[in-house]
Amino acid sequence: MAEILVLYYSRYGNTAAMARQVSHGIESVAGCTARLRTVPPVSAVCEATASDIPDTGPPYATHEDLKACAGLAMGSPARFGNMAAPLKYFLDGTGDLWLSGAMIGKPAAVFTSSGSLHGGQETALQSMMLPLLHHGMLLLGLPYSEPGLFATTSGGTPYGASHVAGADNNKELSHVEKDLCFALGKRLAGIAAKLYKCS
Ligand SMILES: Cc1cc2nc3c(=O)[nH]c(=O)nc-3n(C[C@H](O)[C@H](O)[C@H](O)COP(=O)(O)O)c2cc1C
């Protein structure tokens, strides 16, 4: 089985909902499974620390999850046109994996949720791509053969899947946004499965 890591941060649940759709896409590919993992919020040294085990949702990601995966789907809410600090903090701690080259040659794809339509989804997606490129990963987007890229009136970009959550973070994923999350997971898993078989 080629296991694809779906790694995300989500404060209000929108990116988490996307992660689940991406996972469905991954699991639609024969021989592929999705491993859902999240990261804890960042706490300054003067603040309280949280438990190693989250109260709800999937476990926190470890470096072992990254080492073991055949591919990576990574998602974050847009924060000032960037990825959210908790995900960046987790990635900033992966110097050991960078040094060992553990992620080189593995396929990766990114997804984001934003409050507004033109609030920086593309830059947030690209901000997640940068560290993955430094890790030597192979970045995948969504091709325009996906009809949703033309049909969408909310999220969905060639750089990765996206969702417009609205000012109150309460907009559900549209059908098109769901389809594009699914398509991204399926595409990632399809490539990962081929690479996995050959390695
Ligand atoms: C500090 C902060 C910065 C944000 N920056 C942006 C932004 O640049 N563009 C945007 O459209 N939404 C922005 N938002 C809204 C978030 O993207 C939105 O809350 C998020 O998509 C919800 O995802 P979640 O439910 O997974 O937490 C920001 C929210 C916060 C708290």
The ligand as an SDF file (V2000), in Angstrom:
LIG
                    3D

 31 33  0  0  0  0  0  0  0  0999 V2000
   -4.6680   36.2090   11.4410 C   0  0  0  0  0  0  0  0  0  0  0  0
   -5.5450   35.8310   10.3030 C   0  0  0  0  0  0  0  0  0  0  0  0
   -5.1560   36.1460    9.0110 C   0  0  0  0  0  0  0  0  0  0  0  0
   -5.9810   35.8330    7.9350 C   0  0  0  0  0  0  0  0  0  0  0  0
   -5.5780   36.1680    6.6790 N   0  0  0  0  0  0  0  0  0  0  0  0
   -6.4020   35.9460    5.6420 C   0  0  0  0  0  0  0  0  0  0  0  0
   -6.0110   36.3190    4.3410 C   0  0  0  0  0  0  0  0  0  0  0  0
   -4.9040   36.7860    4.0680 O   0  0  0  0  0  0  0  0  0  0  0  0
   -6.9080   36.1330    3.3460 N   0  0  0  0  0  0  0  0  0  0  0  0
   -8.1540   35.6180    3.5620 C   0  0  0  0  0  0  0  0  0  0  0  0
   -8.9380   35.5300    2.6240 O   0  0  0  0  0  0  0  0  0  0  0  0
   -8.5060   35.1720    4.7940 N   0  0  0  0  0  0  0  0  0  0  0  0
   -7.6640   35.3260    5.8220 C   0  0  0  0  0  0  0  0  0  0  0  0
   -8.0200   34.8990    7.0740 N   0  0  0  0  0  0  0  0  0  0  0  0
   -9.2400   34.0830    7.2330 C   0  0  0  0  0  0  0  0  0  0  0  0
   -8.8580   32.5990    7.2610 C   0  0  0  0  0  0  0  0  0  0  0  0
   -8.2470   32.2260    6.0680 O   0  0  0  0  0  0  0  0  0  0  0  0
  -10.0800   31.7410    7.5470 C   0  0  0  0  0  0  0  0  0  0  0  0
  -10.4320   31.9440    8.8960 O   0  0  0  0  0  0  0  0  0  0  0  0
   -9.7600   30.2750    7.2650 C   0  0  0  0  0  0  0  0  0  0  0  0
   -9.9000   30.0110    5.8980 O   0  0  0  0  0  0  0  0  0  0  0  0
  -10.6030   29.3040    8.0230 C   0  0  0  0  0  0  0  0  0  0  0  0
   -9.9810   28.0450    7.8710 O   0  0  0  0  0  0  0  0  0  0  0  0
  -10.1110   26.9560    9.0290 P   0  0  0  0  0  0  0  0  0  0  0  0
  -11.5920   26.7790    9.2460 O   0  0  0  0  0  0  0  0  0  0  0  0
   -9.4730   25.7310    8.4850 O   0  0  0  0  0  0  0  0  0  0  0  0
   -9.4230   27.4720   10.2540 O   0  0  0  0  0  0  0  0  0  0  0  0
   -7.2160   35.1820    8.1510 C   0  0  0  0  0  0  0  0  0  0  0  0
   -7.5770   34.8160    9.4550 C   0  0  0  0  0  0  0  0  0  0  0  0
   -6.7560   35.1450   10.5210 C   0  0  0  0  0  0  0  0  0  0  0  0
   -7.1770   34.7490   11.9150 C   0  0  0  0  0  0  0  0  0  0  0  0
  1  2  1  0
  2  3  1  0
  2 30  2  0
  3  4  2  0
  4  5  1  0
  4 28  1  0
  5  6  2  0
  6  7  1  0
  6 13  1  0
  7  8  2  0
  7  9  1  0
  9 10  1  0
 10 11  2  0
 10 12  1  0
 12 13  2  0
 13 14  1  0
 14 15  1  0
 14 28  1  0
 15 16  1  0
 16 17  1  0
 16 18  1  0
 18 19  1  0
 18 20  1  0
 20 21  1  0
 20 22  1  0
 22 23  1  0
 23 24  1  0
 24 25  2  0
 24 26  1  0
 24 27  1  0
 28 29  2  0
 29 30  1  0
 30 31  1  0
M  END
$$$$
